[in-house]
Amino acid sequence: MLKIPHIWRRSARSRKADDAAELALLRSVAKGIHGVEAMFSHDGRLRWISPSVERLTARLPTRYLGADDALALLVHSSDLAYCRRVMGEVLASGEARDFELRLQRDDGRFNWVACHWRALRDEQGGIEGVRLSAEDIQARKETEYTLLETVAELRRAQALREHYLTRSNDERHRLSALLNVIRLGILFIDRDHRVLYFNSAMLKLWGYPPEENLIGVRDVVLQSTIAPLLMDPSAYFAHIASVVRSPQVSEPHEFKFKDGRIVTDISAVVEGGLDGRGIGRVWIYEDVTERRQVAEQLVALAERDPLTNLFNRRRFHEELDRLLADAERRKTGVGLLSFDLDGFKPINDQYGHPAGDEVLIGLADGLRRIVRRNEMFFRLGGDEFAVLVPDANAEALSELASRLLEGVASLRFHFSGHEASVTASIGAACYPDHGKDVETLMAAADRAMYRSKDAGRNCWSLAGQ
Ligand SMILES: Nc1nc2c(ncn2[C@@H]2O[C@H](COP(=O)(O)OP(=O)(O)OP(=O)(O)O)[C@@H](O)[C@H]2O)c(=O)[nH]1
């Protein structure tokens, strides 16, 4: 430890040569000091500072020694007040203090040092000043700063990641809630042919329990479990195979379940993925059973008689039109039997309208069994009916007319303990002999039917005779 005051004392005793040598030695030691050594007198004036201060502050020691307030020149303004306070405390208490501060450089920058402040005592033990030993710690501070900045940067990145994660989680929950309330079944298969997402409607539609978790299940496993539900599994799987071969959005495809449900699917590749090959394929299913039933009901309402469920007059016209066009092209015939019940009104009058309805329904059911599969049976209105016969000739028509007459007459009804029956009067007409269009053919059949009425009913007449 340097005992500078002692040396001064010795110098004062005129041991000049020894002292000069000792001073030179001390100067060279002071020059070699890595940090900064300085001594301040009790009133805060700088008494000595090591030449090494130039390395840390780019100022010569003389600048400090000549300054009125060397401490203010040496210490960075932000640390100055604290530094003065510590210095005062060391002077007052004699206790050493350590702390870090910035020395200010001549170029405006600063250099961090670790300071050790100790009281300098005279021979009587009184405090005559304070000594500062400062060690250069700039490199360590810079490393610390870099570390702190790296940590701060990491924290910011982490906070940002958490923010986006929370946002994307919220987004996922919103989407999942939405997809679970819609009626469409949604199934997402990834590129490895495994289930990546499904919604509740999809589970319901394919008959899975609501708690089933299909994530990660292979598509072939799914297919094997759904196959028993389908009317035609091989046709459906062939459809899937053809859809997945194409990158286009598929056309809606309709398929049937064994329990009668009708479902449509549509599928598309989901774009994305780092290599741009798409991240998988989404399938959207819709149960259209109800819609199809309503459509069928509407069609039935439009073309069927609600009482007997026979085709109505509107469908009759359409079919006759179609048959005539077809017969003209193929040079074949079309037969038309038009008939009207005999003695139907008295049943209504005697037993009431519901009894009349029962007769009409019974007659429709009875004659359906007589009419062949390729022949069509219509209720034109009231107690008027008609049968259309493709590829017909007069002989085939007369044979059918006879069977119909027998069929009608053989029907028995019972109302209020009484037996009732009806007969029919039939008019037969053939394309092209008796008419070449709908109107003339119908008129010919009607005239023949009235001839049957005139002839005493329960018989048939061929047009043109
Ligand atoms: N119960 C019932 N009666 C109907 C319906 N539509 C028409 N009618 C009745 O059917 C009867 C048809 O009259 P007509 O053809 O003159 O009766 P008909 O006794 O068979 O007379 P002819 O043809 O001359 O033998 C009328 O009394 C209509 O009110 C129906 O949907 N239900």
PDBQT file of the ligand as one rigid body, heavy atoms in Angstrom, charges set to zero:
ROOT
HETATM    1  N1  LIG A 501    -117.294 -37.787 -52.703  1.00  0.00    +0.000 N 
HETATM    2  C1  LIG A 501    -116.854 -37.093 -53.706  1.00  0.00    +0.000 A 
HETATM    3  N2  LIG A 501    -117.659 -36.737 -54.678  1.00  0.00    +0.000 NA
HETATM    4  C2  LIG A 501    -117.197 -36.041 -55.726  1.00  0.00    +0.000 A 
HETATM    5  C3  LIG A 501    -115.852 -35.651 -55.800  1.00  0.00    +0.000 A 
HETATM    6  N3  LIG A 501    -115.664 -34.964 -56.959  1.00  0.00    +0.000 NA
HETATM    7  C4  LIG A 501    -116.861 -34.916 -57.605  1.00  0.00    +0.000 A 
HETATM    8  N4  LIG A 501    -117.792 -35.574 -56.855  1.00  0.00    +0.000 N 
HETATM    9  C5  LIG A 501    -119.178 -35.776 -57.136  1.00  0.00    +0.000 C 
HETATM   10  O1  LIG A 501    -119.261 -36.730 -58.194  1.00  0.00    +0.000 OA
HETATM   11  C6  LIG A 501    -120.485 -36.583 -58.818  1.00  0.00    +0.000 C 
HETATM   12  C7  LIG A 501    -120.225 -36.688 -60.301  1.00  0.00    +0.000 C 
HETATM   13  O2  LIG A 501    -121.441 -36.494 -60.983  1.00  0.00    +0.000 OA
HETATM   14  P1  LIG A 501    -121.973 -37.478 -62.071  1.00  0.00    +0.000 P 
HETATM   15  O3  LIG A 501    -120.858 -37.947 -62.936  1.00  0.00    +0.000 OA
HETATM   16  O4  LIG A 501    -123.106 -36.780 -62.686  1.00  0.00    +0.000 OA
HETATM   17  O5  LIG A 501    -122.541 -38.681 -61.211  1.00  0.00    +0.000 OA
HETATM   18  P2  LIG A 501    -122.999 -40.060 -61.698  1.00  0.00    +0.000 P 
HETATM   19  O6  LIG A 501    -124.007 -40.445 -60.703  1.00  0.00    +0.000 OA
HETATM   20  O7  LIG A 501    -121.834 -40.950 -61.819  1.00  0.00    +0.000 OA
HETATM   21  O8  LIG A 501    -123.706 -39.800 -63.066  1.00  0.00    +0.000 OA
HETATM   22  P3  LIG A 501    -123.390 -40.462 -64.477  1.00  0.00    +0.000 P 
HETATM   23  O9  LIG A 501    -122.006 -40.173 -64.835  1.00  0.00    +0.000 OA
HETATM   24  O10 LIG A 501    -124.351 -39.841 -65.350  1.00  0.00    +0.000 OA
HETATM   25  O11 LIG A 501    -123.570 -41.911 -64.238  1.00  0.00    +0.000 OA
HETATM   26  C8  LIG A 501    -120.989 -35.212 -58.360  1.00  0.00    +0.000 C 
HETATM   27  O12 LIG A 501    -122.090 -35.400 -57.478  1.00  0.00    +0.000 OA
HETATM   28  C9  LIG A 501    -119.852 -34.563 -57.674  1.00  0.00    +0.000 C 
HETATM   29  O13 LIG A 501    -120.276 -33.734 -56.615  1.00  0.00    +0.000 OA
HETATM   30  C10 LIG A 501    -115.002 -36.033 -54.724  1.00  0.00    +0.000 A 
HETATM   31  O14 LIG A 501    -113.799 -35.752 -54.701  1.00  0.00    +0.000 OA
HETATM   32  N5  LIG A 501    -115.527 -36.752 -53.731  1.00  0.00    +0.000 N 
ENDROOT
TORSDOF 0
